[in-house]
């Protein structure tokens, strides 16, 4: 199943989810650049958690990271998307970053928002 998750520095989040999504969309229209150190660290942690997944598009399962200044987009193709999504949520939110999932129209700001 194909899926995308956006990881963001919390400073990009606004009081309104609508304004946050618009701001994130504008950032994604900009040229790709190296992510911040905290985002690079999260990329490393996620990659270590799923060493079996290639970081380039292949036939089958993959985990691709696209870096922007304060955002990382993860494109995922994985059979058990709920399992990988939950693991990514735990990693990212424990690093004090935010997770945005467009398919759910949801912004996760804090680890307490995850349903166990």
C-alpha positions as CSV (number, residue, x, y, z in Angstrom):
1,X,0.0,0.0,0.0
2,X,1.4,3.4,-0.9
3,X,1.3,6.1,1.7
4,X,2.9,9.5,2.5
5,X,3.8,11.0,5.8
6,X,5.1,14.5,6.4
7,X,7.5,15.2,9.3
8,X,7.8,18.8,10.3
9,X,9.5,21.0,12.8
10,X,6.9,22.2,15.3
11,X,7.6,25.8,14.6
12,X,5.8,25.4,11.3
13,X,2.5,24.4,13.0
14,X,-0.1,27.1,13.5
15,X,-3.2,27.3,15.7
16,X,-5.4,26.5,12.7
17,X,-4.9,23.1,10.9
18,X,-6.0,24.7,7.7
19,X,-3.3,27.4,7.9
20,X,-0.7,24.8,8.8
21,X,-1.6,22.6,5.8
22,X,-1.4,25.7,3.5
23,X,2.0,26.6,4.9
24,X,3.3,23.1,4.5
25,X,2.0,23.0,0.9
26,X,3.9,26.2,0.1
27,X,7.1,24.7,1.6
28,X,6.7,21.6,-0.5
29,X,6.5,23.8,-3.6
30,X,10.0,25.1,-2.9
31,X,13.2,23.7,-4.0
32,X,14.5,20.7,-2.0
33,X,17.3,21.4,0.4
34,X,19.0,19.7,3.3
35,X,16.8,19.2,6.3
36,X,17.6,20.4,9.8
37,X,19.7,18.3,12.0
38,X,16.8,17.1,14.1
39,X,15.0,15.9,10.9
40,X,18.2,14.2,9.7
41,X,18.4,12.4,13.0
42,X,14.8,11.2,12.7
43,X,15.5,10.0,9.2
44,X,18.4,8.0,10.6
45,X,16.3,6.5,13.4
46,X,13.5,5.5,11.0
47,X,16.0,4.0,8.6
48,X,17.6,2.0,11.4
49,X,14.1,0.7,12.4
50,X,13.4,-0.6,8.9
51,X,16.8,-1.7,7.4
52,X,15.0,-4.1,5.1
53,X,13.3,-1.3,3.2
54,X,15.3,0.3,0.3
55,X,15.4,4.1,0.2
56,X,14.8,4.3,-3.6
57,X,11.8,3.4,-5.6
58,X,11.8,-0.3,-6.5
59,X,9.1,-2.8,-7.2
60,X,7.6,-3.7,-3.9
61,X,8.3,-2.2,-0.5
62,X,10.3,1.0,0.0
63,X,10.8,4.0,2.2
64,X,11.9,7.2,0.4
65,X,12.8,10.4,2.2
66,X,12.5,13.8,0.5
67,X,14.2,16.6,2.4
68,X,13.2,20.2,2.6
69,X,14.4,22.8,5.0
70,X,12.1,22.1,7.9
71,X,10.1,19.2,6.4
72,X,10.7,15.7,5.4
73,X,8.3,13.7,3.2
74,X,8.3,10.0,3.5
75,X,6.9,8.0,0.6
76,X,6.1,4.5,1.7
77,X,5.1,1.3,-0.1
78,X,4.6,-1.4,2.6
79,X,2.1,-4.2,3.1
80,X,1.3,-3.4,6.7
81,X,1.0,0.3,6.6
82,X,-0.6,0.6,10.1
83,X,2.4,-1.0,11.7
84,X,5.0,1.2,10.0
85,X,2.9,4.3,10.5
86,X,2.6,3.7,14.2
87,X,6.3,3.0,14.5
88,X,7.1,6.3,12.6
89,X,4.7,8.2,14.8
90,X,6.4,6.9,18.0
91,X,9.9,7.7,16.7
92,X,9.0,11.2,15.4
93,X,6.8,12.4,18.3
94,X,9.4,11.2,20.9
95,X,11.9,13.5,19.1
96,X,9.5,16.5,19.6
97,X,8.6,16.9,15.9
98,X,5.2,16.8,14.3
99,X,3.6,14.3,11.9
100,X,1.1,15.3,9.2
101,X,-0.9,12.6,7.4
102,X,-2.9,13.9,4.4
103,X,-5.0,10.8,3.9
104,X,-6.3,11.2,7.5
105,X,-6.3,15.0,7.4
106,X,-4.5,14.7,10.7
107,X,-1.7,16.6,12.4
108,X,0.0,14.8,15.3
109,X,1.6,17.3,17.6
110,X,2.3,15.2,20.7
111,X,2.8,11.5,21.6
112,X,-0.4,11.6,23.8
113,X,-2.4,11.8,20.6
114,X,-1.6,8.3,19.5
115,X,-4.3,5.7,20.2
116,X,-2.9,2.5,21.7
